[in-house]
Amino acid sequence: VEVVVVSDDGHTGAFDHLFTAAVRDGLGEEGYGSWRSIDEPDAVSLSFGFPYPESFPHEELVAAAEAVFEAEHDTALQYGGGDYADRLVETVAERERRRGIDCGPENVLLTNGATHAIDVVCHTFLERGDEVFVEAPTFMGSLKLFGNYGVEVTGFENDADGLRVDAVAAELERREDAGEATPKLLYTIPTFQNPTGTTLSRERRERLVELAEAHDFVVLEDDAYGALRYDGADLPPLAALDGSGRVVRTNTFSKTVAPGVRSGWVLGDEELLEEVTRMRAGGTNTFTQSVLGYYCTEGPFEENVAELRTRYAERRDHMLDCLEEHMPPAAEWTEPDGGFFVWVTLPEAVDTEELLPRAAEEGVTYLPGELFFPDDRGRNCLRLSFSHVSPGEMDRGVAALARATRSAMAGD
Ligand SMILES: Cc1ncc(COP(=O)(O)O)c(C=O)c1O
């Protein structure tokens, strides 16, 4: 009689020997997105970095799709797409030039969103045993991707001016003196970071690009929120400061149009991009690219992004007002100039993962800080998103968070 041992979750292990080493390493771990189950139907969700539904340009996208069919007929649906898909590449290059980056269409590779863009860059550079430096905390989707490649992830502190580039420099120098290996890639979200909302200062940007050249690594600049600035003047992207082609940039239309269009891009040095292109199997969404190509060149894309900045600025202000009004004085939070998130630090003794069920009962969910660290830091922190819920819900949610925090601080 063959006995098949089935674990509590129904896992038999029958295929384990066929999986890659990275998959085997992750067996039994919670899958990506398991934090979604934290969501309680009756609680206000301040968890998700989703755009608010009314921000979606429904009518404009319908008009764009009709115009694309009218102009391109079958070509719009064929492999490779037509002129409007090409126009999207030109538009992206043009917008990146306006940010100060010296580039053309030959430097742009369209992808099915920024996660796909980061994945193809990882696929091009990373193999098992390599090391990636990140700011800690960082975007958990990217941490998940790095896990897929079986690489070591080393996190460096992030303060009000973004990544502590001085700490990165000190570690690189220490390693070189000790004859130890340095990383191949440094992943950063320099502008309106996910999850903290902080922005890397100009001086640190310059220093980081110099370090990449001096210590021979690639910088992966994730600029998912760069177009959504609410206060202050734009800072140059890392790619605009880079004279050696070491900065590879990824971006997305998820936050400026809609996540469902699954469209983003990689921008980089031509020689490097050629290899990234070879690694990008399966083609991309050329039909959506055509629709976006029309929307961005003949539709009101720019005006709509300007409107989004105004609306999100109001939401950001409202979130900060709610925190000021409700939270106990021992709590601290960031005040972002753009993006979708506020990072809250509670007193050391409060564990935000343990607090979550109580917060949900009180009427709010958030993402516990620990999800954003490559190690076990961040236990007393949490991320709030102001992008998705209405101002009224934000009020209720932050008040519930304050009640849960106060009772945890009182040791109840
Ligand atoms: C910093 C950051 N990078 C990348 C992404 C992924 O974007 P996309 O929807 O294009 O895959 C997100 C989305 O939440 C993000 O916050």
The ligand as an SDF file (V2000), in Angstrom:
LIG
                    3D

 16 16  0  0  0  0  0  0  0  0999 V2000
    7.1130   50.7040   -6.7840 C   0  0  0  0  0  0  0  0  0  0  0  0
    6.2830   49.8810   -7.6950 C   0  0  0  0  0  0  0  0  0  0  0  0
    6.8570   49.3030   -8.7470 N   0  0  0  0  0  0  0  0  0  0  0  0
    6.1580   48.5570   -9.6000 C   0  0  0  0  0  0  0  0  0  0  0  0
    4.8050   48.3460   -9.4380 C   0  0  0  0  0  0  0  0  0  0  0  0
    4.0850   47.4320  -10.3710 C   0  0  0  0  0  0  0  0  0  0  0  0
    3.4130   48.0780  -11.3650 O   0  0  0  0  0  0  0  0  0  0  0  0
    2.6440   47.2950  -12.5150 P   0  0  0  0  0  0  0  0  0  0  0  0
    1.1920   47.3330  -12.1700 O   0  0  0  0  0  0  0  0  0  0  0  0
    2.9280   48.0680  -13.7430 O   0  0  0  0  0  0  0  0  0  0  0  0
    3.1890   45.9040  -12.6100 O   0  0  0  0  0  0  0  0  0  0  0  0
    4.1480   48.9350   -8.3610 C   0  0  0  0  0  0  0  0  0  0  0  0
    2.7040   48.7070   -8.1740 C   0  0  0  0  0  0  0  0  0  0  0  0
    2.1610   48.7170   -7.0980 O   0  0  0  0  0  0  0  0  0  0  0  0
    4.9160   49.7080   -7.4590 C   0  0  0  0  0  0  0  0  0  0  0  0
    4.3530   50.2570   -6.3700 O   0  0  0  0  0  0  0  0  0  0  0  0
  1  2  1  0
  2  3  1  0
  2 15  2  0
  3  4  2  0
  4  5  1  0
  5  6  1  0
  5 12  2  0
  6  7  1  0
  7  8  1  0
  8  9  2  0
  8 10  1  0
  8 11  1  0
 12 13  1  0
 12 15  1  0
 13 14  2  0
 15 16  1  0
M  END
$$$$
